Amino acid sequence: MFKNVIEILGMIFISVGLAFDFFGCLGLVRLPDVYNRLQAATKSVTLGTCSILFGTFVMTLSDGLTAAGFKALMCIIFLILTAPVAAHAIARGAHRSGVRLWDKSVVDTYMEDKEGEA
């Protein structure tokens, strides 16, 4: 019985992760500019992928802490540490190279920082 509960819990995490990944991909297609698309990709896809990996970890717990479960935890940590940094670097590089914001964007924090430097 305990094994069935763990498998159901793992499948719930995997299903939630797939939903987040789907909405992140939908955001890549539907959002108007690079910065909004980057936001969708970073937030939802990172959360979705971490949820899928955590579901995998939970499902492998019934056999004890296996190599697959340990690798899933390590990948979660890697994603959480690297995805925001990479998204920031891409957004800053896009802004410095002159990629314009969407016409209806309200705030341009990078431009405010650039004006403060001068």
N, C-alpha and C positions, 0 to 999 in steps of 0.2 A: 504494500500500500504506500509506503514512504517513497518508493521509487517512482510510482505513478504521480505523486504530488510534485516531486522534483521535475519530472518530465513536463508536466502541465505548466509549472512555473517557468521553466526554460522556454517552452513554446510561446508563452505569453510575452516574455521579454523579446523573443525573436520576432514575433508578430508586430509588436510596438515598434521595434527597430525598422522593420520593413516599411511600416507606415511612415515613419519619419524620413526614411530614405526616399520613398515615393514623393512626399511633399517637398523635399529638398530638390529633387530632380524637376518637379513641376515648377518650382520657383526659378530654377535655371532657365527654363523655357519662357516663363510668363513675365518675369520682372523686367523693368525697362532699361537699366544700365548695369555696367560692370560692378559697381559698388553694391547695388541691391542684390545682384546675382551672387556675388561673393558672400554676402551676408547669409543668403539662403543656403548656399553650399556649405559654409563653415558650421553654422549653428545646427541645422537640422540633420545634415548628413553625418556630422561628427557624433551627435547624440544618437542617431539611428544605428550607426556602425558600432558604437560602444554598447548599445543595448543588445544588438545581435551577438556581439562577442561575450557580453555578460550572460546572455541566455545559453550560449555554448558552454561557458564555464559552469553554470548551474547544472546543466544536463550531464556534464562529466563528473559532477560531485558524487553521483551515486556509486561510482567506481573508486572513489577517493580522489585525492589531488593527483591528477595525471599530468603528463607532459602537455597534452592538448589544453587542459584547463589553465595551466601555468602560462602557456604561450598566449592564451586569450587574455589573461590579466595583464601580461606585459604589453600586448598590443593596445589595450585600453589606455594604459598609462602613457604609452608613446603617442597615441592619437590626442589625448587631452593636453599633452605638453607641446606638441608640434603644430597642430592644426590652427590654433589662434595666432601663433607667431607667423606662420606661413601666410595666412590670410591678411594679416597686418602688412607684411612685407609686399605682397602683391598689390594691395590697395594703395600703399604709399608710392610704390613704383609706378603704378598706373597714373596716379595724380601728378607725380613729378614729370612724367612723360607727356602730360597734357591731355589725358583722357577726360572729357568733360562729364560733369554730373548731369543727371536728368533735369530737364527744365523746371520741374516742380519740386526739386529738392529744396529743403528749407535751410539746412545747416551745412557748411563746408568747413569742418574743423581743421583740416590740413591747410587751407588757405589762411585761416585765422592764425595758425601757428607760424606760417611763412611770413605773414605781415608783422608778427611780433618779433621776428628775428632781425628785421631790418632796422 
